[in-house]
Amino acid sequence: MYKLIIIPVIFFTLTVRAQDAHLSMYDMAPLFLNPSMTGVVDGDFRLHAQYRTQWKAVNFKPYTSYLFSFDMPIKKWSFGVQLNNFRAGYGNFNAFQGLLSTSYNTAINKNKTHFLSFGVQAGISQKSVEYQLLSFNNQYSLYGGGSFDQTVTSGENFKGQSVILPALNAGIMYYYAKPTARLNPFIGVSAFNLLHSKESFYGVENRLPLRYYVHLGTRINITETFYIIPKVLGMLQKNFFEHTYALELGYYFKNSDFYLLGGIIFRAKDAMVVTLGAKWNQFILKMGYDVNVSTLSRVSTGRGGFEIGLTYVHKKKENKFEKICPRL
């Protein structure tokens, strides 16, 4: 399936009160966007890998993101697994997550063109920080013009430097899958952190807030060889709201099984993302670069993050029909 990408930014404080990490080319990683997209693919199974590095222009240690997933449909049911890891900052704040997904995908009309998919996802998250690498206010010395002396006791009362949390997510998606239609719309809603797991390195009562996604769009088949996909993403987590607008496009070279892909993603008050890629046979490769347009651009000079994703879809040469949803 196709994917938008959302920037992986982790706002980290000592009590870790922040929104979750996220990607820019978000819908290239369908299990990360919505559990109901598990197995909604034109093939026998799908393998996906994605990497992102960000804020190298303003941070000594840039934020990095890794994601791997596998999913496959078995009749109306589908199953998948996802591993993702996010690392941020000098203290090596690290968030690793392992998730299992299942979804149920069914047609809701006799012609099998309108589909609904329901999905759930469960697993564990492990978060850690090497607080020994961090500097604190009471370690600052005025001697010699001012510097941090990490041999001085920080005075911080860490209960530990690693926490393990249970994770539970769910989602639903509708899509129209008639290959000969001019328009193939889709809309999905997903919710994450349904268990409100306790998250703190200090032992305080800090609960992970719910995160919601709403994503919608439509594939518009302009000609037999050219299509566009305008789409919108909204993400809400407590007081943090993100809205993203994108236009993906693809051009098919006749008699080749090769698509040239491209797109523009605008994340309001944050970044403009340019993507470029290709689909050849069973492989999809896409790259994206964030141009920072927020107030931080005065320091970053527009430099944001680089992201790359690779998808392999294994399928037999002949298929009875093709499901068209937010993907190729």
C-alpha positions as a Markdown table, in Angstrom:
| # | Residue | x | y | z |
|---|---|---|---|---|
| 1 | Met | 0.0 | 0.0 | 0.0 |
| 2 | Tyr | 1.0 | 3.6 | -0.5 |
| 3 | Lys | 2.3 | 5.6 | 2.3 |
| 4 | Leu | 2.7 | 9.2 | 3.5 |
| 5 | Ile | 5.5 | 9.9 | 5.7 |
| 6 | Ile | 5.5 | 11.7 | 8.9 |
| 7 | Ile | 8.7 | 13.3 | 10.5 |
| 8 | Pro | 10.3 | 11.3 | 13.3 |
| 9 | Val | 10.7 | 14.0 | 16.0 |
| 10 | Ile | 10.9 | 13.0 | 19.7 |
| 11 | Phe | 10.4 | 15.9 | 22.1 |
| 12 | Phe | 12.2 | 14.5 | 25.1 |
| 13 | Thr | 12.1 | 15.9 | 28.7 |
| 14 | Leu | 13.3 | 14.1 | 31.8 |
| 15 | Thr | 9.8 | 12.8 | 32.5 |
| 16 | Val | 9.3 | 12.0 | 28.9 |
| 17 | Arg | 6.1 | 14.0 | 28.5 |
| 18 | Ala | 5.9 | 14.2 | 24.7 |
| 19 | Gln | 4.2 | 13.1 | 21.5 |
| 20 | Asp | 5.2 | 9.8 | 19.9 |
| 21 | Ala | 7.9 | 9.6 | 17.2 |
| 22 | His | 6.5 | 9.7 | 13.7 |
| 23 | Leu | 7.6 | 9.6 | 10.0 |
| 24 | Ser | 7.2 | 11.9 | 7.0 |
| 25 | Met | 6.5 | 9.3 | 4.3 |
| 26 | Tyr | 3.9 | 7.9 | 6.7 |
| 27 | Asp | 1.8 | 5.7 | 4.4 |
| 28 | Met | 4.8 | 3.9 | 3.0 |
| 29 | Ala | 4.8 | 2.1 | 6.3 |
| 30 | Pro | 1.1 | 1.0 | 6.4 |
| 31 | Leu | 1.2 | -1.0 | 9.7 |
| 32 | Phe | 2.7 | 2.1 | 11.4 |
| 33 | Leu | -0.2 | 4.3 | 10.1 |
| 34 | Asn | -3.2 | 2.0 | 10.7 |
| 35 | Pro | -3.4 | -1.6 | 11.9 |
| 36 | Ser | -6.4 | -2.2 | 9.5 |
| 37 | Met | -4.0 | -1.8 | 6.6 |
| 38 | Thr | -2.3 | -5.1 | 7.5 |
| 39 | Gly | -2.4 | -7.4 | 4.5 |
| 40 | Val | -4.3 | -4.9 | 2.3 |
| 41 | Val | -1.9 | -5.5 | -0.6 |
| 42 | Asp | -2.0 | -6.9 | -4.1 |
| 43 | Gly | 0.2 | -9.9 | -3.4 |
| 44 | Asp | 1.0 | -13.0 | -1.3 |
| 45 | Phe | 3.1 | -11.1 | 1.3 |
| 46 | Arg | 4.9 | -7.8 | 1.7 |
| 47 | Leu | 8.3 | -6.9 | 3.2 |
| 48 | His | 9.1 | -3.3 | 4.1 |
| 49 | Ala | 12.1 | -1.4 | 5.5 |
| 50 | Gln | 12.4 | 2.3 | 6.2 |
| 51 | Tyr | 15.2 | 4.6 | 7.6 |
| 52 | Arg | 15.2 | 8.2 | 8.5 |
| 53 | Thr | 17.8 | 10.6 | 9.9 |
| 54 | Gln | 16.9 | 14.1 | 11.1 |
| 55 | Trp | 18.3 | 17.3 | 12.6 |
| 56 | Lys | 21.9 | 16.7 | 11.7 |
| 57 | Ala | 22.1 | 20.4 | 11.0 |
| 58 | Val | 21.3 | 21.4 | 14.5 |
| 59 | Asn | 22.2 | 18.4 | 16.7 |
| 60 | Phe | 25.5 | 16.8 | 17.5 |
| 61 | Lys | 23.7 | 13.4 | 17.3 |
| 62 | Pro | 20.9 | 13.4 | 14.8 |
| 63 | Tyr | 17.6 | 11.6 | 15.4 |
| 64 | Thr | 17.4 | 8.2 | 13.6 |
| 65 | Ser | 14.5 | 6.0 | 12.9 |
| 66 | Tyr | 14.4 | 2.4 | 11.7 |
| 67 | Leu | 11.3 | 0.4 | 10.8 |
| 68 | Phe | 10.8 | -3.2 | 9.5 |
| 69 | Ser | 7.5 | -4.9 | 8.7 |
| 70 | Phe | 6.1 | -8.1 | 7.2 |
| 71 | Asp | 2.4 | -8.8 | 6.5 |
| 72 | Met | 0.4 | -11.2 | 4.4 |
| 73 | Pro | -3.3 | -11.8 | 3.6 |
| 74 | Ile | -4.9 | -15.2 | 4.1 |
| 75 | Lys | -8.3 | -15.0 | 2.5 |
| 76 | Lys | -10.3 | -12.3 | 4.5 |
| 77 | Trp | -7.8 | -12.3 | 7.4 |
| 78 | Ser | -4.3 | -10.9 | 7.4 |
| 79 | Phe | -1.4 | -11.1 | 9.8 |
| 80 | Gly | 1.7 | -9.0 | 10.2 |
| 81 | Val | 4.7 | -8.0 | 12.4 |
| 82 | Gln | 6.4 | -4.7 | 12.8 |
| 83 | Leu | 9.7 | -3.7 | 14.5 |
| 84 | Asn | 10.6 | 0.0 | 14.9 |
| 85 | Asn | 13.3 | 1.8 | 16.7 |
| 86 | Phe | 13.8 | 5.5 | 17.3 |
| 87 | Arg | 16.9 | 7.1 | 18.9 |
| 88 | Ala | 17.3 | 10.8 | 19.8 |
| 89 | Gly | 19.8 | 13.1 | 21.3 |
| 90 | Tyr | 23.1 | 13.0 | 23.2 |
| 91 | Gly | 21.6 | 10.9 | 26.0 |
| 92 | Asn | 20.7 | 8.2 | 23.4 |
| 93 | Phe | 17.0 | 8.2 | 24.3 |
| 94 | Asn | 15.8 | 5.0 | 22.6 |
| 95 | Ala | 12.3 | 3.7 | 21.9 |
| 96 | Phe | 12.0 | 0.2 | 20.5 |
| 97 | Gln | 8.7 | -1.5 | 19.7 |
| 98 | Gly | 7.7 | -4.9 | 18.6 |
| 99 | Leu | 4.1 | -5.4 | 17.4 |
| 100 | Leu | 1.9 | -8.2 | 16.0 |
| 101 | Ser | -1.0 | -7.2 | 13.8 |
| 102 | Thr | -4.2 | -8.8 | 12.5 |
| 103 | Ser | -6.9 | -7.4 | 10.3 |
| 104 | Tyr | -10.2 | -8.6 | 8.7 |
| 105 | Asn | -10.9 | -7.3 | 5.2 |
| 106 | Thr | -14.3 | -7.7 | 3.6 |
| 107 | Ala | -16.4 | -6.4 | 0.7 |
| 108 | Ile | -19.6 | -4.6 | 1.7 |
| 109 | Asn | -21.3 | -4.9 | -1.7 |
| 110 | Lys | -22.1 | -7.7 | -4.2 |
| 111 | Asn | -19.7 | -6.4 | -6.9 |
| 112 | Lys | -16.8 | -6.5 | -4.4 |
| 113 | Thr | -15.7 | -2.9 | -5.1 |
| 114 | His | -16.4 | -1.3 | -1.7 |
| 115 | Phe | -14.3 | -2.7 | 1.2 |
| 116 | Leu | -14.0 | -2.3 | 4.9 |
| 117 | Ser | -11.0 | -3.4 | 6.9 |
| 118 | Phe | -10.7 | -3.7 | 10.7 |
| 119 | Gly | -7.4 | -4.2 | 12.5 |
| 120 | Val | -5.8 | -4.6 | 15.9 |
| 121 | Gln | -2.1 | -4.5 | 17.0 |
| 122 | Ala | -0.5 | -5.5 | 20.2 |
| 123 | Gly | 3.0 | -5.8 | 21.5 |
| 124 | Ile | 5.6 | -4.2 | 23.8 |
| 125 | Ser | 7.6 | -1.0 | 23.8 |
| 126 | Gln | 11.0 | -0.6 | 25.5 |
| 127 | Lys | 12.3 | 2.9 | 26.2 |
| 128 | Ser | 15.7 | 3.7 | 27.7 |
| 129 | Val | 18.1 | 6.6 | 28.2 |
| 130 | Glu | 21.8 | 6.8 | 29.2 |
| 131 | Tyr | 21.4 | 9.6 | 31.7 |
| 132 | Gln | 25.1 | 9.3 | 32.5 |
| 133 | Leu | 25.8 | 11.1 | 29.2 |
| 134 | Leu | 23.6 | 14.0 | 30.0 |
| 135 | Ser | 24.4 | 17.3 | 31.8 |
| 136 | Phe | 22.3 | 19.0 | 34.4 |
| 137 | Asn | 22.0 | 22.5 | 35.8 |
| 138 | Asn | 23.9 | 21.8 | 39.1 |
| 139 | Gln | 26.8 | 20.3 | 37.1 |
| 140 | Tyr | 27.5 | 23.7 | 35.6 |
| 141 | Ser | 30.6 | 25.5 | 36.8 |
| 142 | Leu | 31.5 | 29.1 | 36.3 |
| 143 | Tyr | 35.2 | 28.3 | 36.6 |
| 144 | Gly | 37.3 | 29.0 | 33.4 |
| 145 | Gly | 34.5 | 30.8 | 31.7 |
| 146 | Gly | 31.8 | 28.2 | 32.4 |
| 147 | Ser | 31.4 | 24.6 | 31.5 |
| 148 | Phe | 29.7 | 21.4 | 32.7 |
| 149 | Asp | 31.5 | 19.1 | 35.0 |
| 150 | Gln | 30.0 | 15.6 | 34.8 |
| 151 | Thr | 32.1 | 14.3 | 37.7 |
| 152 | Val | 29.7 | 16.3 | 39.9 |
| 153 | Thr | 26.7 | 14.3 | 41.1 |
| 154 | Ser | 23.6 | 15.3 | 39.1 |
| 155 | Gly | 21.2 | 15.2 | 42.0 |
| 156 | Glu | 18.6 | 13.6 | 39.8 |
| 157 | Asn | 16.7 | 10.7 | 41.3 |
| 158 | Phe | 16.3 | 8.2 | 38.4 |
| 159 | Lys | 14.4 | 5.0 | 39.3 |
| 160 | Gly | 16.0 | 3.3 | 36.3 |
| 161 | Gln | 17.1 | 3.9 | 32.8 |
| 162 | Ser | 14.8 | 1.5 | 31.0 |
| 163 | Val | 11.1 | 0.9 | 31.1 |
| 164 | Ile | 8.9 | -1.8 | 29.3 |
| 165 | Leu | 5.4 | -0.9 | 28.4 |
| 166 | Pro | 2.5 | -3.0 | 26.8 |
| 167 | Ala | 1.1 | -1.6 | 23.6 |
| 168 | Leu | -2.4 | -1.9 | 22.0 |
| 169 | Asn | -3.6 | -0.2 | 18.9 |
| 170 | Ala | -6.6 | -0.4 | 16.6 |
| 171 | Gly | -8.0 | 1.0 | 13.3 |
| 172 | Ile | -10.6 | 0.9 | 10.6 |
| 173 | Met | -10.4 | 1.8 | 6.9 |
| 174 | Tyr | -12.8 | 2.0 | 4.0 |
| 175 | Tyr | -11.6 | 2.0 | 0.3 |
| 176 | Tyr | -13.1 | 1.7 | -3.1 |
| 177 | Ala | -11.4 | -0.9 | -5.3 |
| 178 | Lys | -12.6 | -0.8 | -8.8 |
| 179 | Pro | -9.6 | -0.8 | -11.1 |
| 180 | Thr | -11.4 | 0.8 | -14.1 |
| 181 | Ala | -12.9 | 3.6 | -12.0 |
| 182 | Arg | -11.6 | 7.2 | -12.5 |
| 183 | Leu | -11.6 | 7.7 | -8.7 |
| 184 | Asn | -10.6 | 5.3 | -5.9 |
| 185 | Pro | -11.2 | 7.0 | -2.6 |
| 186 | Phe | -10.1 | 5.8 | 0.8 |
| 187 | Ile | -10.4 | 6.9 | 4.5 |
| 188 | Gly | -9.0 | 5.4 | 7.7 |
| 189 | Val | -9.0 | 6.1 | 11.4 |
| 190 | Ser | -6.6 | 4.6 | 13.9 |
| 191 | Ala | -5.9 | 4.9 | 17.6 |
| 192 | Phe | -2.7 | 4.1 | 19.5 |
| 193 | Asn | -1.6 | 3.7 | 23.1 |
| 194 | Leu | -5.1 | 2.4 | 24.1 |
| 195 | Leu | -3.8 | 1.0 | 27.4 |
| 196 | His | -2.5 | 4.4 | 28.6 |
| 197 | Ser | 0.7 | 2.7 | 29.8 |
| 198 | Lys | 2.6 | 4.3 | 32.7 |
| 199 | Glu | 5.8 | 5.8 | 31.3 |
| 200 | Ser | 8.4 | 7.4 | 33.5 |
| 201 | Phe | 12.1 | 7.1 | 34.5 |
| 202 | Tyr | 11.3 | 8.8 | 37.8 |
| 203 | Gly | 8.5 | 6.6 | 39.0 |
| 204 | Val | 6.0 | 9.4 | 38.7 |
| 205 | Glu | 2.4 | 8.9 | 37.5 |
| 206 | Asn | 2.9 | 9.7 | 33.8 |
| 207 | Arg | 0.5 | 8.0 | 31.4 |
| 208 | Leu | 1.2 | 7.7 | 27.7 |
| 209 | Pro | -1.6 | 9.7 | 26.0 |
| 210 | Leu | -3.7 | 8.4 | 23.2 |
| 211 | Arg | -2.6 | 9.1 | 19.6 |
| 212 | Tyr | -5.2 | 9.4 | 16.8 |
| 213 | Tyr | -4.8 | 9.4 | 13.0 |
| 214 | Val | -7.3 | 10.3 | 10.4 |
| 215 | His | -6.1 | 9.8 | 6.8 |
| 216 | Leu | -8.0 | 10.1 | 3.6 |
| 217 | Gly | -7.5 | 10.7 | -0.1 |
| 218 | Thr | -8.3 | 9.3 | -3.5 |
| 219 | Arg | -6.4 | 7.9 | -6.4 |
| 220 | Ile | -7.3 | 9.7 | -9.6 |
| 221 | Asn | -6.6 | 7.9 | -12.8 |
| 222 | Ile | -5.9 | 10.8 | -15.2 |
| 223 | Thr | -5.0 | 8.5 | -18.1 |
| 224 | Glu | -4.0 | 4.9 | -18.6 |
| 225 | Thr | -0.4 | 5.8 | -17.7 |
| 226 | Phe | -0.7 | 8.7 | -15.3 |
| 227 | Tyr | -2.4 | 9.0 | -11.9 |
| 228 | Ile | -2.3 | 11.4 | -8.9 |
| 229 | Ile | -3.2 | 10.8 | -5.2 |
| 230 | Pro | -4.1 | 13.9 | -3.2 |
| 231 | Lys | -4.3 | 13.0 | 0.5 |
| 232 | Val | -4.6 | 14.5 | 3.9 |
| 233 | Leu | -3.4 | 13.3 | 7.3 |
| 234 | Gly | -4.4 | 14.6 | 10.7 |
| 235 | Met | -2.7 | 13.4 | 13.9 |
| 236 | Leu | -3.8 | 14.4 | 17.5 |
| 237 | Gln | -2.0 | 13.4 | 20.7 |
| 238 | Lys | -3.1 | 15.3 | 23.8 |
| 239 | Asn | -2.3 | 19.0 | 23.0 |
| 240 | Phe | -0.2 | 18.3 | 19.9 |
| 241 | Phe | -2.0 | 18.5 | 16.5 |
| 242 | Glu | -0.4 | 17.9 | 13.2 |
| 243 | His | -2.0 | 18.2 | 9.8 |
| 244 | Thr | -0.3 | 17.1 | 6.6 |
| 245 | Tyr | -1.3 | 17.6 | 2.9 |
| 246 | Ala | 0.2 | 15.7 | 0.1 |
| 247 | Leu | 0.1 | 15.1 | -3.6 |
| 248 | Glu | 1.6 | 11.8 | -4.9 |
| 249 | Leu | 1.9 | 11.0 | -8.6 |
| 250 | Gly | 2.9 | 8.1 | -10.8 |
| 251 | Tyr | 3.7 | 7.6 | -14.4 |
| 252 | Tyr | 3.6 | 4.2 | -16.0 |
| 253 | Phe | 6.0 | 3.4 | -18.9 |
| 254 | Lys | 4.0 | 1.1 | -21.3 |
| 255 | Asn | 5.3 | -2.4 | -22.0 |
| 256 | Ser | 7.7 | -2.2 | -19.1 |
| 257 | Asp | 6.2 | -2.7 | -15.6 |
| 258 | Phe | 8.1 | 0.4 | -14.5 |
| 259 | Tyr | 6.5 | 3.4 | -12.7 |
| 260 | Leu | 8.2 | 6.7 | -12.0 |
| 261 | Leu | 7.0 | 8.1 | -8.7 |
| 262 | Gly | 7.1 | 11.6 | -7.1 |
| 263 | Gly | 5.3 | 13.8 | -4.7 |
| 264 | Ile | 5.1 | 16.9 | -2.4 |
| 265 | Ile | 4.1 | 16.7 | 1.2 |
| 266 | Phe | 3.4 | 19.8 | 3.3 |
| 267 | Arg | 3.4 | 19.5 | 7.1 |
| 268 | Ala | 1.8 | 22.7 | 8.4 |
| 269 | Lys | 4.2 | 25.1 | 10.2 |
| 270 | Asp | 7.0 | 22.5 | 10.0 |
| 271 | Ala | 8.3 | 21.2 | 6.7 |
| 272 | Met | 8.0 | 20.7 | 3.0 |
| 273 | Val | 8.9 | 17.2 | 1.9 |
| 274 | Val | 9.9 | 16.3 | -1.7 |
| 275 | Thr | 9.8 | 12.6 | -2.6 |
| 276 | Leu | 11.1 | 10.7 | -5.6 |
| 277 | Gly | 11.0 | 7.0 | -6.4 |
| 278 | Ala | 10.2 | 4.2 | -8.7 |
| 279 | Lys | 8.2 | 0.9 | -8.8 |
| 280 | Trp | 9.8 | -1.8 | -10.8 |
| 281 | Asn | 8.3 | -5.3 | -10.9 |
| 282 | Gln | 7.8 | -6.3 | -7.3 |
| 283 | Phe | 9.9 | -3.5 | -5.7 |
| 284 | Ile | 9.0 | 0.1 | -4.6 |
| 285 | Leu | 11.8 | 2.4 | -3.7 |
| 286 | Lys | 11.1 | 6.0 | -2.4 |
| 287 | Met | 13.3 | 8.7 | -1.0 |
| 288 | Gly | 12.2 | 11.9 | 0.6 |
| 289 | Tyr | 13.9 | 15.1 | 2.0 |
| 290 | Asp | 12.3 | 17.5 | 4.5 |
| 291 | Val | 13.0 | 21.2 | 4.0 |
| 292 | Asn | 12.4 | 22.8 | 7.3 |
| 293 | Val | 10.1 | 25.8 | 7.1 |
| 294 | Ser | 9.4 | 26.3 | 10.8 |
| 295 | Thr | 10.9 | 29.0 | 13.0 |
| 296 | Leu | 13.9 | 26.6 | 13.5 |
| 297 | Ser | 14.8 | 27.2 | 9.9 |
| 298 | Arg | 16.8 | 30.3 | 11.0 |
| 299 | Val | 19.2 | 27.8 | 12.6 |
| 300 | Ser | 18.8 | 24.8 | 10.4 |
| 301 | Thr | 18.9 | 26.9 | 7.2 |
| 302 | Gly | 16.1 | 24.7 | 5.9 |
| 303 | Arg | 17.9 | 21.4 | 6.4 |
| 304 | Gly | 15.6 | 18.8 | 8.0 |
| 305 | Gly | 15.7 | 15.1 | 7.4 |
| 306 | Phe | 16.4 | 12.4 | 4.8 |
| 307 | Glu | 14.2 | 9.3 | 4.6 |
| 308 | Ile | 14.3 | 6.2 | 2.4 |
| 309 | Gly | 11.9 | 3.3 | 2.1 |
| 310 | Leu | 12.0 | 0.0 | 0.2 |
| 311 | Thr | 9.0 | -2.4 | -0.2 |
| 312 | Tyr | 9.0 | -5.8 | -1.8 |
| 313 | Val | 5.6 | -7.4 | -2.7 |
| 314 | His | 5.7 | -11.1 | -3.6 |
| 315 | Lys | 2.9 | -12.1 | -5.9 |
| 316 | Lys | 2.0 | -14.6 | -8.5 |
| 317 | Lys | 2.0 | -13.4 | -12.1 |
| 318 | Glu | -1.8 | -13.7 | -12.5 |
| 319 | Asn | -4.3 | -12.2 | -10.1 |
| 320 | Lys | -8.0 | -12.3 | -10.2 |
| 321 | Phe | -8.4 | -8.6 | -9.4 |
| 322 | Glu | -6.4 | -5.8 | -8.0 |
| 323 | Lys | -7.3 | -4.0 | -4.8 |
| 324 | Ile | -6.8 | -0.3 | -5.2 |
| 325 | Cys | -6.5 | 1.6 | -2.0 |
| 326 | Pro | -3.9 | 4.2 | -0.7 |
| 327 | Arg | -1.0 | 2.4 | -2.5 |
| 328 | Leu | 0.1 | 1.3 | -6.0 |
